Amino acid sequence: MGNLSFSSLIRRPEAGAFLGMVFVFLFFSLFGGSTFTSFAGAASWLNVAANLGIIAIPIGFLMIAGELDISIGSMVPASSMAIGILSGYWELPIAVGIILTLLFGATVGLINGLLVLRTGVPSLIVTMGTLFAVTGITLFLSIYITNTTAVSLSAPEWARAVFGSFYFNSYQVIIAWWLGLTGLYVFFLHYSPWGNWLLAMGGDKESARNAGIPTEKLTVALFVLSSTSAAFVGLCQTILFNSAQVSSGMTFIFNTIISVVIGGVLLTGGFGSVIGIFFGTLTFAMVNQGIYFTDFDRNLSSFIIGVMLLIAVLMNNTFRKMAVSYTGPKSKKRG
């Protein structure tokens, strides 16, 4: 029964994230009324969580490994425009547009990973460069090809059913993708050798390399995963809303990092869990949307969101410190 002890529970990376999520849920359940927890109300924050969560977990993997990818801020709108031009403006089959868009995302991720490895420049700086480069190329090509910054797309029913539709009039199908991918990522990080390699890289990359872990291949794979995930979210949004436009996805950068940190991942790397990131994403989505269910002054929304998120992070850090210091009940000496 030692695995169920208080000490073992609070030592888990997701413990603080879960408690922070519960706190936020109870707060908005109290001040937001029954609407926040209603069937339609829950859809508002679950839809936000799903679109954010598909990107947040790969970003969490990178942060655990001691890296960061902020180019996702340009990949979401760029991929949205890519499938819009391919299957909307050029009228290529939607399957072709989806495949090429995902390949585009993988290519950008590959470039990011190789640049980080070959130049030795910190990943923050490298991906900042690709962030602006992709943004500029997206705007240039959109105007050059279509003479506009927006395109429409009418996807076939099967594509809408799989990638971009509302079920029960409120819930985006991407929620199912988020839950399924989360399950796969749990296996990857917590039940496969690759997860141990990833945690080892974040703890000490040089030691991990000396131990025979393929750190370079894993680093490139993580950048490909994060960029492809952003591309997936972008194409799903275009199929869902039947249109795409050149816009800024900068909010994805900050929102994913916040979700990952709330989820218990250390900025220094080497520590974190998929379930923690899952809880962190839900927490952020509830705070982000919950404010609109309350009677609080909307002019204070950013302030309230900031305070709520800070409380959630502090709770997370507090329980992690408790985990380190807690030694558990001492066994009595036999007289």
N, C-alpha and C positions, 0 to 999 in steps of 0.2 A: 504493500500500500504506500510505499515511500514515494512513488511517482505521483500520488494524489495529495501530497503534503502541501501546506501553505507555501513553504520555501520553494518547492519545485514549480508551483504555479506562478508565483510572482517573478521567478527568474526567467520565465518565458518572454521573448521579445514582444509578443502580442498582448501581454497582460495589461500593461498601461494603456495601450491603444483601445482595448476592449472597454476598460473602465471609462476612458474619455468619451468613447462613443455612447455608452449608456448615459453618462452625464448630459451630453448634448441632446440625446433623444428625449430624456425626461424633461429637460429645460424647455424644449420647443413643444413637447406634448402638453406642458403646463400652460405656457404663454401663447401657443399657437392654436390651442383648442383641438377639438376632434378633427378638424379639417386636415391638420398636419398628418395625422395617422390614418386618415381615410384612404380608401382604395385609390382614388384619383390623386389625393395629396401625396401619398407615398410614391406614386409614379414620378412626380416632379423631381424628387431628389434621387430616386433610383436611376432615372434616365441620365442625370448628370453624373452620377457615380460610375455608371457603366462606360460612358464615353471617356471619362477620365481614367478609370481603373485599368482599362486595356493598355494604356500607355504607362500608367504609374508603376505597375509591377516590373516591367522591363527596365524602367528608370531606376527602380529600387535595386534591381540586380546590379546595375552599373555602379550605384552608390555603395553597395556592399563590397564591390570589387575595387572601390577607391577611384572610380571614374564618374563622369557626368556628361550628359548629352542634352544640350539646350537647343539643338537644331530642330527638335520636334516642333518648336514654335512656328517654323516655316513649312515643315513637312505636312502638317494637317491641311492647310489651305492649298499647298502645292499639289498634293495628291487629289484633293477635291477637284481642282481645276483640271488635273491630268485626265481623270476618267470622264469629266465633263466634256473635254475637247475630243478625246478618243472615241467615246461611244455616243456623245451628244452631237457635237459639231461635225465630226467626221463620220459619224454613224457606223462605227465598227461594232461588231457583236459585243454585247455587254461582257461576255466571258473573256474576250480578248482584252477589253478595257481593264477589267479587274486584274488579270494576270500581269499586264504591262505596268499598271499602277503599282502593284506590289513589288514588281521587279525594280521599278524606279526607286521605291523606298529602300529595298535591299542594297541597291547600288550606292545610294547616298550613305547608308550605314557602313558599307564596305570602305568607302572613301574615308569616312571619319575614323574608322578603326585603323586603317593603314597609315593615315597621317599621324595619328597619335603614337603609333609604334615606331614609325620611321623617323619622325622629326624629334621625338622626345618632348614636344611641346605639351603642356597640360591640356587635358581633354576639354576643359572649360573654354580655353582660348580657341582650340581647333574647331569645336562645334559652334562657337560664336561666329567664326568666319563662315562656316557653311550655312549658318542661320541666315546671314545677310546675303550670301551668294545665292542660295535657293530662292529667297524672297525676291531678289532682283531679277533672276532668270524667269521666275514665274510671271512677274508683271510684264517683262519684255516680250516673252513668247505669247502670252495671252493677247496682248494688243497686236503683235505682229501677225498672228494667225487669225484671230477673230475680229480685230478692230474694236474690241470691247473688253471689259474686265469681268464679264459675267456670261455664263452659258447655261443653257437648259439641257436637261436629260430626262428622257422618258424610258425608264427601265422596264423590261418585261416583268410579268407577274411573279415568275419564279425567283428572279433576282430581288424583287422587292420583298418577297416572303422570307428570303434567307438573309438579306443584308440591310434592308431599309423599310420597315413597316411598323405600324402600331398594332399591338394585340390588346384586346379588351379596351380598345379606343384610347388607351393611355400609355401602355408600356411598350417601349421600343424593343425590337427583336435583338438589338445589340446587348441587352441585359443577359440573354441566354449565352451569347458569345463570351461575355465577361465571366460568367459563372463557370462555363466550361474551361476557358483558358486558365482561370484561377486554379481549378483542380489539377490541370496539367503542370502548372508552375509549382504547386505544392509538392508534387512528386519530384519535379526537377531539383528543387532546392533542398528538400528535407528527406528524400528517400532514394536519391541517386548519387553516384560518385561525383557527378558534376557539381552538385550543391556543396559538397565538402571542399572541392577545388575552389569554388567561388568564394566561400568564406575564408579559406586559407589565403587567397589572393588579397583580400581586403585586410587581413591581419598583417601580412608581410609578404609582399609580392616577390621579393628577391629570394626569400626562404622557400616560397612555394615553387619558384622556378628551379631552385636547386634540388627540390624534392621530386622533380620529374613531372610536375604539373604543366600542361601545355598552356601557359599563361597568355601567350600571344594569340593563339587560335581562339581561346576562350574570350579574350578581349574583343577581337574582331567580331565574333559571333554575337556578343552582347550588343555591340553597336548596330549590327544588322538587325537584331531583334527589335531594338527600340525604334529604329527608323521605320521598319516595316510595320510595326504596330501603329505608329502614327499615320502611316499611309492607309492602313486598314480603316482606322477611324474616319479619315478624310473621305474615302470612297463610300463608306456607309452613310455619312451625312449627305453626300450628293444624291445617292439613290433614295434616301428617305425624303429629302425636300425637293427633289426633281430639279435642282439647280446648283450651281457653284459660282463663286465669285472670288476674286483676288481680295483677300482680307488678311488681317493680322491674327496669328494664332499665339500671340505672346502670352495670353492668359494661361495657355496649357503649360508653359514653362514653370511659372510660379505655382500653379495649382497642383501639378504633379509632384513637385519638390515638397510642397507643404504637406500633401497627402502622405508621401513617403516618410517624412520626418515625424508626422503625427503617428504613423504606423510603427514607430520604434526603430527605424534604421538610423544608425549613427552617421553623421556627416564625415567622420573619419574612416568609415568603412569597417568591414569585418564583423558586423552584427546586424541582424534583422531577420524578418520572417515574412512569408507571403501572406499569411493570415493577418499579421499585423498591418501590412500595407492595405489589405482588403478592408479592415476596420478603419484605418486612417482615411481611406477614400470615402467610405460611407460617412464618416464624421465630417469631413470637409463638405460633402454634398449636402448633408443635413443643415449645416451652418449656413452654407451659401444660399440655399433655398428657403430654409426655415424662417428667416427674417421676414419674408413676405407673408407669412401666415400670422404674424403677430400684429399688435396695435402700436408697436414702437414707431417713432418718427423715422421716416425713410431717410432723412438727412443724416441719421446716426447709424445707418446700416453698415457702412464700412467700419466704423468704430466698434460696433457690437460684434461683427464678424471677426475683427482682429483680436478682441478681448477673448472671445469664445475659443478661438484657435490657440491662443497663447495659454489659456487654462488647460486645454486638452494636452498640449505639449508638455506643460509643467507637470501635469499628473503622470504623464508617461515617464518623464525623467525621474520623478519622485519614486515611483514604484520600481524603476530599474535600480536606483540607489538602494532602496530597501532590499532588493534581491541580493545585492552584493554584500550588504552588511548583515542580513538575517542568517543566523546559524542554526535555527530550528531548536526544538526542545531537547534539553540534555537528558540523557538517560540517567536514572537514579542508580547510585552505587549500592551494591548489596552489602549489607552489614554483616 
